[in-house]
């Protein structure tokens, strides 16, 4: 079974969202993440993906936000992290076409419904209020 990291980077009361550039996820807004490489430690995978996709290196992983199993013909596991940075500047990889620092309302407008459900179930938006 494949496993993926998904990192939601918080800066103040906002979360960094990236917009995918290529099919099959063209135009999809999401956090930062990707496939965990064989032998890679989970935290290392998260930090690698953040650096590759955003250029951000000033990052702290606050908590595992949630873990979810996506069922289907080829089930896969997602380990989602809530991270924090003070950095505002983002350098997008060639996988993405846009980014936004989004507040709760904007996240609810842009993110897929399944992610919002996971956020609400795991009280992620409450973490932004701290």
N, C-alpha and C positions, 0 to 999 in steps of 0.2 A: 504494500500500500504506500502510495506517495504521501508525503507530508510537506506542508507549506507554512511559512511564517507570514503573518499579516500584522504590520505595525501601524498603530495609530499614534502619531507624534503630536503631542500637546505643546502649545506655546501659549501661556496664559490660559484664556478660556476658549481657545480655538484649537482645531485639529487640522493637520495638513492632509489634504486630499489631492490625489493625482488623477489625471484623466488619461486613459489608455489611448495609444496611437494606432494600434493594429488590431485586425480581426483575430480571434472571434470576440474580443472585448473592446472593440473600437468605441470610444466615447464613454466608456464606463468610468465612473468616479469611484475611487477606492483608496484604501490606505497604501502603505508601502510594503512590499513583500515579494516572496517567490519561493521556489523549491528549495528544500533543505537538501544539501548535497550529501552523498554517502560519507559517513564518518564525521560529519560536521556537528559540532555542539550547537544546541538550539540557539543560545544567546549569540554565538558567533555568526550563525546564519542570519539572525535578525540584524545585527550590526553591519554585516557585509551588505545585505540588501539595502539598508538605509543609505549607506555610503554610495553604493553603485547607482541607486535611483534618484538620490537627492543631493549628493555631495555633502550632506550634514555629517559631521564627525563629533560635534558637541552634543552627545546624547546620553541620557540615562534611562534605563528600563525601569519603570515604576512597578509594574506588576504584570502577571499574566491576566489579561482581560477576560478571556474565555478560551475554551477549546471546543471545537465542533467537528463532528463527523459528517461529511457531505456524502449522502448515499447516491446510488446510481449504478450504471454498468461498471464503472471504475471508481469505487468509493475512495475518498482521500480525507486526510486529517488537516485541519487548520489550527495552528496555535497562534492566537492573537495576543499581542502585547500592547499595553499602554505605555508610551515612552514620553520623555520630556526633553525639550531643548530650549535654549535662549536664542538660538539662531533664527533669524527671519529669512535670510537669503537661501534660495533653493536653486541648485543647478540640476536641471532635469536630464535624465538619461534619454537615449534615443527611443525608449519604449513608451514615452509619455509626451503629450502635446501641450499640457497645461497643468497648473497647480493653483490651489486656493487655500488660504488659511480660513477655515470655516467655523462659524459658531454653531451652536446646537440646532438652531432653526435651519441653517443652510445645509448642515449634515443631513437632516431629515428630508430635505428637498432633493439632495443629490445622490445619497448613498442607496444601494439596493435595499429593498424591504427586509431581506433576510438579515442584513447587517444591523439595521435599525432594531429589529426584534432582538438580536443578540445584545446590542447596546442596552436596551431597556431591561432585558432579563437580568443582565449582569451589572446594572446601575452605573454604566460608564459615563453617562452624561452628568451624574452626580459628582463624579471625580473632577469634572471641569469647573465645578463651582468652588472648589477649595482654593 
